[in-house]
Amino acid sequence: MKDALFKKLPIIIYESIVSIKGENVEIISIDLLENTYVESLTGYTKEELSDPLFWFSKIHEDDKHNILEKLSALKTDESTSCTYRFLTKDGSYLYLKNNVYILEKDGKKYMHDYSGGHITTEEAKQIIDSLRQELGSDRFRFYSGVSYRHLLVVKNININGLQTVAPHDIPDLQIDDYIPHGTPSSSEIVEVMKKAEKILENHEVNKKRIAEGKLPANSIWLWGQGYKPSMPTIKEAYGLEGSVISAVDLVKGIGKYAGLKVINVPGATGYLDTNYAGKVEYGMNSLHDGDFVYIHVEATDEASHEGSIDKKLRAIEDFDKFIAGGVLEGLKKFGDYTLMILPDHYNQVRLKKHTPEPVPFCGFSTKTEKRTLDKYSAISYSETLAQNSGLFFGSGSQLFKHFLNNFNML
């Protein structure tokens, strides 16, 4: 239906990334989004249209100056759109609207996309392998993960006082104020980042991505430092054994420290295309020899970081249908059970970053006492209902204890 609608419009909407240095404007990439009809409208192939130089050559000469002037005038934290005439293969012109985001301006760089255009795990592994070969040593060790999330282990470094910022918390901001700082060791970290940029600048993976109209992974962003923790396992604290399922290595790592079995599900990507059904299947199977399973889904968080309400709604609907619905169906064969659904933090689409408000949770157990159900039952699950329930836990550990007690004695 979307294609049928767009075919009736005189404007193609796409996105491009630009680098601005004085009066020089360089188009880094062209993203055709979901314009599957663009070839028939322009007469050119997607490969041709994904080439920034080819694209610019087809812009009407009378419009080029206005576009470059508008882009050069962009200020910090700004994006803009340009409408212009585009020459099709049959010699006619289409009017195109270009949504523009700054990647670099006058030598200052911006955090446009913390995920490298949601680079694939396979592409990312090639890049991490190159960094390991070029920058790795006994002291600096690179480990590849899933998509854009990876790990650097550094030996003999003092990180006390080192300040870093999560890249997804500075969307579209100029990065100078957020690079690692606060301690002498920060210069070492920044130096690794600078050397990585040089390596990535001409990396074959990025050349291929740019040729395909995709964002290049042109930098690494080091953050989230810490020493190896010491913590009791779930079994030591509660006498229980369980499993964790996630595409995010951070969640897997916490699970390992908690003594949980880490289950790797094929096709778990941490994005909208993740294997929801597989997560549920592996999760339900784990309950045959375990007491509980924690299933983590990242797609809703990613959609918020992108500022996409459409993707956020899709992620919520998919979670509701495939995860919540699938788990409820799978639990029927176990008789009694306790279930809890909750996010790990707020991430509003309009802000595109995490915020610290207490999160809403939804709990149910076949063993919950009637007096608890009468007091706290609700007809739906939402932030507003949770805030008005009068039920609040000051820590995750407190909530977990009530979960284990089937939410009784609330």
C-alpha positions in Angstrom: 0.0 0.0 0.0 2.9 2.4 0.8 4.4 1.9 -2.7 1.0 2.4 -4.3 0.6 5.7 -2.4 4.1 7.0 -3.2 3.7 6.2 -6.9 1.0 8.8 -7.0 3.2 11.5 -5.5 5.4 13.8 -7.5 8.1 13.7 -4.8 10.5 11.0 -3.8 11.7 11.2 -0.2 15.1 9.9 0.7 18.0 10.8 3.0 21.6 11.8 2.4 24.6 12.4 4.7 26.9 15.3 4.0 30.3 16.7 5.1 30.7 20.4 5.1 34.1 22.2 5.0 33.7 25.9 4.4 32.0 26.3 1.1 32.8 22.7 0.1 29.9 20.3 0.5 30.6 16.5 0.0 27.7 14.1 -0.2 28.8 11.0 1.8 25.9 8.7 1.1 22.5 8.4 -0.5 19.9 6.3 1.3 16.9 5.4 -0.9 14.9 4.2 2.2 12.1 2.0 1.0 11.6 3.6 -2.4 11.4 0.3 -4.3 9.7 2.1 -7.2 12.5 4.6 -7.7 14.0 2.8 -10.6 10.8 2.9 -12.7 10.3 6.6 -11.9 13.9 7.8 -12.7 14.9 5.2 -15.3 18.2 4.6 -13.4 19.3 1.6 -11.4 19.5 1.7 -7.6 23.3 1.1 -8.0 23.6 4.3 -10.1 21.3 6.3 -7.8 23.3 5.3 -4.7 26.4 7.0 -6.2 26.5 10.5 -4.7 28.5 12.0 -7.7 26.0 10.5 -10.2 23.1 11.8 -8.2 24.5 15.3 -8.0 25.2 15.4 -11.7 21.5 14.9 -12.4 20.4 17.9 -10.3 19.1 20.9 -12.4 21.9 23.4 -12.9 19.7 26.3 -11.6 19.1 24.4 -8.4 22.6 23.3 -7.5 23.8 26.7 -6.2 20.7 27.1 -3.9 21.3 23.6 -2.5 25.0 24.2 -1.7 24.2 27.6 -0.3 21.6 26.1 2.0 23.8 23.3 3.2 26.8 25.6 3.9 24.6 27.7 6.1 23.6 24.9 8.4 24.5 25.4 12.0 25.3 23.0 14.8 22.6 20.4 15.6 20.6 21.4 12.5 19.2 19.3 9.7 17.3 20.6 6.7 15.5 19.5 3.5 16.0 20.6 -0.1 13.6 20.4 -2.9 15.0 20.5 -6.5 14.6 19.2 -10.0 16.2 15.9 -10.9 16.8 14.8 -14.5 15.4 11.4 -15.3 16.7 9.0 -18.0 14.0 10.0 -20.5 15.0 13.7 -20.3 12.1 14.8 -18.1 12.5 16.3 -14.5 11.1 15.0 -11.2 10.9 17.2 -8.1 12.8 15.5 -5.2 12.9 16.3 -1.5 16.2 15.5 0.3 16.3 15.2 4.1 19.9 16.2 5.0 21.8 15.4 8.2 25.2 16.7 9.1 28.1 14.2 9.5 30.9 16.8 9.6 31.1 20.6 9.3 34.2 22.7 9.2 36.3 19.9 10.8 33.8 19.3 13.6 32.2 15.9 13.7 28.6 15.0 14.7 27.1 11.9 16.1 24.7 11.2 13.3 24.3 7.4 13.7 25.8 5.5 16.6 25.1 2.2 14.9 27.0 2.7 11.6 23.7 2.4 9.7 22.9 -0.7 11.7 25.9 -2.5 10.2 25.6 -6.2 9.9 27.4 -8.5 12.2 29.3 -10.0 9.3 30.5 -6.6 8.1 31.4 -5.5 11.6 33.5 -8.6 12.2 35.6 -7.8 9.2 36.2 -4.3 10.6 37.0 -5.6 14.1 39.4 -8.1 12.6 41.2 -5.3 10.8 41.4 -3.2 14.1 42.7 -6.2 15.9 45.4 -6.7 13.3 46.4 -3.0 13.1 45.9 -1.8 16.7 45.7 -5.0 18.8 48.5 -6.1 21.2 48.9 -8.0 24.4 47.6 -4.8 26.1 44.8 -3.8 23.7 42.5 -6.7 22.7 39.5 -6.3 20.3 36.5 -8.7 20.4 33.7 -8.7 17.9 30.1 -8.8 19.0 26.7 -8.3 17.3 26.1 -5.6 14.7 27.7 -2.3 16.1 28.4 -3.5 19.6 31.9 -4.7 20.4 34.5 -4.9 23.1 37.9 -3.5 23.8 39.8 -5.0 26.8 42.8 -3.0 28.0 45.3 -4.2 30.5 47.1 -2.1 33.1 45.1 1.1 32.7 43.8 3.4 35.4 40.2 4.3 34.6 39.4 6.0 37.9 38.0 9.4 36.9 37.7 8.5 33.3 34.5 10.0 31.9 32.8 8.6 28.8 29.3 9.1 27.2 27.1 6.6 25.5 26.9 7.5 21.8 23.2 6.9 21.7 22.7 9.7 24.3 24.2 12.4 22.0 22.2 12.1 18.8 23.1 14.7 16.2 25.4 16.6 18.6 28.9 17.8 17.9 31.2 15.3 19.6 34.1 17.4 21.0 32.6 17.8 24.4 31.8 14.1 24.8 35.0 12.2 23.8 36.7 10.3 26.7 38.3 12.7 29.2 39.0 13.3 32.9 42.1 11.3 33.5 45.6 10.9 31.9 44.6 7.5 30.5 41.9 9.2 28.5 44.5 10.3 25.9 45.3 6.7 25.2 41.7 5.9 24.6 41.2 8.9 22.3 44.4 7.9 20.4 43.0 4.5 19.7 39.8 6.1 18.4 41.8 8.4 16.1 43.9 5.6 14.7 40.7 3.6 14.1 39.3 6.4 12.0 42.3 6.3 9.7 41.9 2.5 9.2 38.1 2.8 8.6 38.4 5.6 6.2 39.5 3.3 3.3 38.2 0.0 4.6 36.8 -2.3 2.0 33.6 -2.8 4.0 32.9 1.0 4.0 33.8 1.4 0.4 31.1 -1.3 -0.4 28.6 0.3 1.9 29.0 3.7 0.4 28.7 2.3 -3.1 25.4 0.8 -2.0 24.2 4.1 -0.6 24.6 3.0 3.0 26.3 4.8 5.9 29.9 3.9 6.5 31.2 2.8 9.9 33.7 5.6 9.9 34.7 5.6 13.6 34.7 3.6 16.9 33.3 5.1 20.0 34.8 3.8 23.3 32.6 4.1 26.4 31.1 2.1 29.3 34.4 1.3 30.9 34.7 -0.8 34.1 36.7 -3.4 35.9 35.7 -7.0 36.2 32.9 -7.1 38.8 32.4 -9.4 41.8 28.8 -10.4 42.5 26.8 -13.3 43.9 25.1 -15.5 41.4 21.3 -16.0 41.3 21.8 -19.5 42.7 23.9 -18.2 45.6 21.4 -15.5 46.4 18.1 -17.3 45.7 18.8 -20.9 45.1 17.5 -20.8 41.6 19.0 -21.6 38.2 18.0 -19.8 35.0 18.9 -18.7 31.5 19.2 -15.5 29.5 18.4 -14.8 25.9 19.6 -11.6 24.2 21.4 -10.3 21.1 23.2 -7.7 23.3 26.5 -8.8 24.7 26.1 -6.5 27.7 23.0 -8.4 28.8 24.7 -11.7 28.1 27.7 -10.6 30.2 25.5 -9.6 33.2 23.8 -13.0 32.8 27.1 -14.8 33.0 28.1 -13.0 36.1 24.7 -13.9 37.6 25.4 -17.5 36.9 22.8 -17.8 34.2 23.1 -20.0 31.2 23.5 -17.8 28.1 21.4 -19.1 25.2 22.5 -18.0 21.7 19.5 -18.0 19.4 20.2 -18.1 15.6 19.0 -14.9 13.9 18.9 -12.8 17.1 20.0 -9.4 15.7 19.0 -6.9 18.3 16.9 -5.1 15.7 13.5 -5.2 14.0 14.5 -8.3 12.0 15.4 -10.4 15.1 14.2 -14.0 15.4 11.3 -13.4 17.9 9.9 -16.9 17.4 13.3 -18.5 18.0 13.7 -16.6 21.3 10.4 -17.9 22.6 11.1 -21.4 21.4 14.6 -21.6 23.0 13.2 -19.8 26.1 10.4 -22.3 26.7 12.7 -25.3 26.1 15.1 -23.9 28.7 12.4 -24.1 31.4 12.5 -27.9 31.2 15.7 -27.9 33.1 15.7 -24.4 34.7 13.6 -22.4 37.1 13.2 -19.2 34.9 14.3 -17.5 31.7 15.0 -13.8 31.0 14.2 -12.9 27.4 15.6 -9.6 26.3 14.4 -7.7 23.1 16.3 -4.6 21.8 14.2 -3.5 18.8 12.1 -1.0 20.7 15.1 0.7 22.1 16.8 0.9 18.7 13.7 2.4 17.1 13.6 5.2 19.8 17.3 6.0 19.2 16.5 6.4 15.5 13.6 8.7 16.4 11.3 6.6 14.3 7.7 6.4 15.6 6.8 4.0 12.8 9.6 1.6 13.8 8.8 2.0 17.5 5.1 1.0 16.9 6.2 -1.9 14.8 8.6 -3.1 17.5 6.0 -2.8 20.2 3.4 -4.7 18.1 5.9 -7.4 17.2 6.9 -7.8 20.9 3.2 -8.0 21.9 2.4 -10.6 19.2 5.5 -12.8 19.1 7.1 -12.4 22.5 4.3 -11.8 25.0 1.8 -13.8 23.0 4.3 -16.6 22.3 5.4 -16.9 25.9 1.9 -16.9 27.2 1.0 -19.7 24.8 4.2 -21.6 25.6 3.6 -21.4 29.4 0.3 -23.2 29.2 2.1 -26.6 29.2 3.8 -25.8 32.5 0.7 -25.5 34.6 1.5 -22.9 37.3 3.8 -20.0 36.2 4.8 -16.4 37.0 5.4 -13.9 34.2 6.8 -10.3 34.3 7.1 -7.8 31.4 9.0 -4.6 31.7 11.6 -2.3 29.9 15.0 -1.7 31.4 14.7 2.1 30.9 12.7 4.9 29.2 13.7 5.9 25.7 11.3 8.4 24.1 11.2 8.7 20.4 11.2 12.5 20.5 14.4 12.5 22.6 16.2 9.6 21.0 18.0 8.8 24.3 17.6 7.1 27.6 16.0 8.9 30.6 15.9 7.9 34.2 12.2 7.7 35.1 11.0 4.5 37.0 9.8 2.0 34.4 6.3 0.4 34.3 6.1 -3.4 34.9 3.4 -5.9 34.3 3.3 -9.0 36.5 1.0 -12.1 36.6 1.1 -15.4 38.4 -1.3 -18.3 38.5 -0.4 -18.4 42.3 -1.1 -14.7 43.0 -3.5 -14.3 45.9 -7.0 -12.8 45.3 -6.4 -9.9 47.6 -3.4 -8.8 45.6 -5.3 -9.2 42.3 -8.2 -7.2 43.7 -6.0 -4.4 44.7 -3.6 -4.1 41.7 -5.3 -5.7 38.7 -5.5 -3.6 35.5 -7.3 -3.9 32.2 -4.2 -2.9 30.2 -0.5 -2.1 30.5 0.7 1.5 30.1 3.0 4.1 31.7 0.0 6.1 33.0 -1.7 3.1 34.6 1.6 2.1 36.3 2.2 5.6 37.6 -1.3 5.7 39.1 -1.2 2.2 40.6 0.5 3.3 43.9 2.9 0.4 43.5 6.6 1.3 43.5 9.8 -0.5 44.0 13.0 1.3 44.8 15.3 -1.2 43.1 15.3 -4.0 40.7 16.3 -6.5 43.4 13.2 -5.7 45.4 11.0 -6.2 42.3 12.8 -9.5 41.6 12.0 -10.8 45.1 8.3 -10.1 44.7 8.4 -11.7 41.3 9.8 -14.9 42.9 7.1 -14.7 45.5 4.4 -14.6 42.8 3.7 -10.9 43.6 2.0 -11.8 46.9 2.3 -9.7 50.0 2.4 -6.5 48.0 
